[in-house]
Amino acid sequence: MIVIGIDPGLATVGFGVIRTEKNVITPVSYGCIRTSAEKESPQRLLEIYTEVIALFEKYTPESVAVERLFFNKNVTNAMGVSEARGVIILAAQQKQIPVFEYTPLQVKQAITGSGRADKKQMQEMIKRLLNLGEIPKPDDAADGLSIALCHINIMRY
C-alpha cells in the first residue's frame, strides 16, 4: 500500500511517499513543490494542483494524508494554506483517492508519543522510524513523511 502525506502551503508543499507491505514500512520518495511569490495566487494554486496530480499519477497512492490547518495567528498565511489544501483535496477527489486529515497534535502523538514534541524531535524520529541515513530536508518534506507515517500508524496498515 502506498500513502502520500502532504504538508500544504502556498509557497511550499511538503510531501512524503511511503509504502507499507507486510508490516514493513519503506520510504519511497519525499520532497517539496515550491511556488514563486512573484506569481499571483491563482497561478501558484494551479502549479500546486498540477504537481500534486503528477505525484498521484506517478505513485498511485491508496490514500492521501493531509495536515489539517489547526490554528494560525497570521490570517494571510492561513488563507494561502487553506487554498492550497483545497486544491490538494480536489486533486485527490478527482483521482478518487481517499483523503484523511490530521492535526499537528495528532501527527506529533503518532510519531513521538507526545503532542509536545518539537520539530527536531519529530525529524529525529522520522529518520529513525524510516531508517534514513539523515534527517530529510527541507523541513516541509520531513513533515510530509511525518503525516504519511501518522496515517499508517493510526490506520495500522
C-alpha positions in Angstrom: 0.0 0.0 0.0 1.2 3.5 -0.9 0.4 6.5 1.3 1.3 10.1 0.4 1.5 12.6 3.2 1.2 16.2 2.4 2.1 19.4 4.4 0.2 22.1 2.5 1.3 25.6 1.9 1.1 28.2 -0.8 4.9 28.8 -1.1 6.0 25.2 -0.2 4.1 21.9 -0.2 6.0 19.2 1.5 5.3 15.6 0.5 6.3 12.1 1.6 5.6 8.9 -0.1 5.6 5.7 2.0 5.0 2.1 1.1 3.8 -0.4 3.7 3.8 -4.1 2.9 3.5 -7.0 5.4 4.3 -4.6 8.4 7.4 -3.3 6.6 7.4 0.5 6.1 9.6 1.9 3.4 10.1 5.5 2.3 9.7 5.8 -1.4 10.2 9.5 -2.1 10.0 12.9 -0.4 10.4 16.5 -1.4 8.7 19.8 -2.0 6.6 21.6 -4.5 7.6 25.3 -4.5 5.8 28.2 -6.0 7.2 31.7 -6.6 6.0 34.6 -4.5 6.3 36.7 -7.7 3.3 34.9 -9.2 -0.3 35.6 -8.3 -2.2 33.1 -6.1 -4.3 31.5 -8.8 -1.1 30.7 -10.8 0.6 29.3 -7.7 -2.5 27.2 -6.9 -2.6 25.8 -10.5 1.1 24.8 -10.1 0.4 23.0 -6.8 -2.6 21.2 -8.4 -0.6 20.2 -11.5 2.3 18.9 -9.4 0.1 17.0 -7.0 -1.8 15.4 -9.8 1.6 14.3 -11.2 2.6 12.8 -7.8 -0.7 10.9 -7.7 -0.2 9.6 -11.2 3.4 8.6 -10.6 2.8 6.7 -7.2 -0.9 5.8 -7.4 -1.5 6.0 -3.7 -4.3 4.1 -1.9 -4.7 7.1 0.4 -3.6 10.7 0.9 -3.0 12.2 4.4 -3.1 16.0 4.6 -2.3 18.2 7.6 -5.3 19.9 8.9 -5.0 23.7 9.5 -5.3 23.8 13.2 -4.7 27.4 14.2 -2.7 30.3 12.8 -2.2 33.8 14.1 -1.2 35.0 10.6 -4.6 35.2 8.8 -2.9 35.9 5.4 -0.8 32.8 5.7 -3.7 30.7 6.9 -5.7 31.7 3.8 -2.9 30.6 1.5 -2.6 27.3 3.3 -6.3 26.7 3.2 -6.4 27.4 -0.5 -3.5 25.0 -1.1 -5.3 22.4 1.0 -8.4 22.9 -1.2 -6.6 22.2 -4.5 -4.8 19.2 -3.0 -8.1 17.7 -1.7 -9.8 18.4 -5.0 -7.0 16.7 -6.9 -7.3 13.6 -4.7 -11.1 13.5 -5.1 -10.8 13.8 -8.8 -8.4 10.8 -8.8 -10.8 9.0 -6.3 -8.2 8.7 -3.7 -9.5 8.8 -0.1 -8.2 11.8 1.9 -7.5 11.7 5.7 -6.8 14.8 7.7 -4.7 15.1 10.8 -3.9 18.0 13.1 -0.3 18.7 14.1 -1.0 17.4 17.6 -2.2 14.1 16.1 0.9 13.8 13.9 3.2 14.5 16.9 1.5 12.0 19.1 1.5 9.3 16.4 5.2 9.8 15.7 6.8 10.5 19.1 4.0 9.6 21.6 3.9 13.2 22.7 1.8 16.1 21.4 4.5 18.5 22.7 7.4 17.2 20.6 9.4 19.9 18.8 10.5 19.9 15.2 13.9 18.4 16.0 12.4 15.5 17.9 10.0 14.9 15.1 12.8 14.9 12.5 14.9 12.5 14.5 12.0 10.1 15.0 11.3 10.1 11.2 14.9 9.4 10.5 14.9 6.5 12.9 11.5 5.1 12.1 12.1 5.1 8.4 15.8 4.0 8.7 17.1 7.1 6.8 20.7 8.0 6.7 20.0 11.6 7.6 17.1 13.9 8.5 15.0 14.6 5.4 15.5 18.1 4.1 13.9 20.5 3.8 11.6 20.6 6.9 8.5 20.5 4.8 9.5 17.2 3.2 10.1 15.7 6.7 6.6 17.0 7.6 5.1 15.2 4.6 6.8 12.0 5.7 5.5 12.5 9.3 1.9 12.9 8.1 2.1 9.8 5.9 3.6 7.8 8.8 1.0 9.2 11.2 -1.8 7.9 8.9 -0.1 4.4 8.6 0.2 4.2 12.4 -3.4 5.4 13.1 -4.9 3.1 10.4 -2.5 0.2 11.4 -1.6 -0.8 7.9 
